[in-house]
């Protein structure tokens, strides 16, 4: 009885060490490493703001991952102001370790009721989520 308990504890310790040491090999580490945007006002409607963006996806993992798409998440305060544009950008590409890939697009917002009619002054107005396969 005591011997099987010690063996069980030993197996659990080995499993924890194995999982901890190899975690970087198991868990993908693909993210948007940086992004930038510029905006223009509509010539026909002063309450419409066009935002053009560029974002860089990076695979910091130890193996290639298949990037399905990049999803843009807007701040709660402006979700209802979004009119059109790219909220999901299809990538459908394998990224090797340390490889990057650039995506870009455009968003159109109703900027009425926003300070200075400028969506871009809202802190964290947009964040990016990288969707990889199969996760």
N, C-alpha and C positions, 0 to 999 in steps of 0.2 A: 504494500500500500504506500509506504513512505517513498519507496524507490520510484513508483509510477508518478507520484506527485512531483518529485525532483525532476524527473524526465520531462513532465509537462511544463514546468516552469522554465526549464532549459530551452524547450522548443519555442515557447512564447518569446523568450529573450532573443533567440536567434531570428525569429520572424520579425520582431520589432527592429532589430539591427538591419536586417535585410531591407525591410520597407523603408527605413529612414535613409540608408545609404544610397538606395537606388531610386528614391523619389524623383530627383531631377530627370531621370530617364523615363519615368512613367507619366508624369504630369506635364502636359504641353505648356509652353510659355510663349504664346503668340499674342501680341498686343499692338495697339497703335502707339508708336514711339514718339510721334510728334505730328502736329497739324497746324495749319494756318488758314486764315480766311481774309477776304476783302469784301467790301460791300458797296453797293450803289443804290441810289434812290431811283424809283421809277419816274420816267419823264411824264407819264400820264396820270399817276396817282401818288401824291406826296406821302401817303400812309402805307405804301408798299416798299419793302426793302428786299433787294436781291443780295444774297450772300454766296459767293463762290469760295469753295474750300478745296484744300489739298491735304491728304493725310498719308502717313507712311506706316505700313504694317511691318512688324519685325518678328522673326522667329528666333527667340533666344534659347530654344530647346536644343536637345542633343540629337534629334532626329527630324526628318522631314515631316511636315504636317500639311494637310489639305485644307486650305482656307476656302470656305464656301462663300462667305459674304461678310461685309462690315455693316453693322447696324448703328444708326445714329439715334441717340436718346436725347430728347430735348428736356430742358428744365420744366418742372411743372408749371411755372409761371408763364411760359410761352407756348406750351403744347397746343392750346386752342388758337394761337396766332399763326400757326403753320398753315400755309395755303397749298404749296406744291414743291416738288423737288425730290431729291434722292435721299430717302430715309434708310433704304437698304441698297447697298452697292454690291453687285455680284462680282466675285473675284474668281472663283473656280480655278484655283491654281495651287500646285504643290510648292511650298516654300522649304528650301533646304535650311539646315542650321545656319544661323547668322545672316540669312538672306532677308532682303527687304523688298517691298512692293508698294508702289504709289497708287493711290486712288484719288479721284476728284469728283466734284459734282456741284450742284447749285441748289439753294433753298430759297423759297420766296415766302416772306412773312408779311402779315398785316402789322405794321408797327404803331398803329394808333393806340394811344393810352400808355405807351412806353416812354420813359424819360428820354428826351431829345429824339424821339422816334428812331432809336437805335437799339436793336436787339443785341448787338455785340457788346454793349456795356453791362449786360446782365452777367453776374459771375456764373461761370460754369453753365452757360446757356446750352451747350452741346457736349455730350460725351460719346465715346465710341466703344462698341462691343464687337470683338472679332469672333465670328462663329466658324468653328472648325469642324471637320467631319472626323469622327462620328459623334462628337460631344455636343 
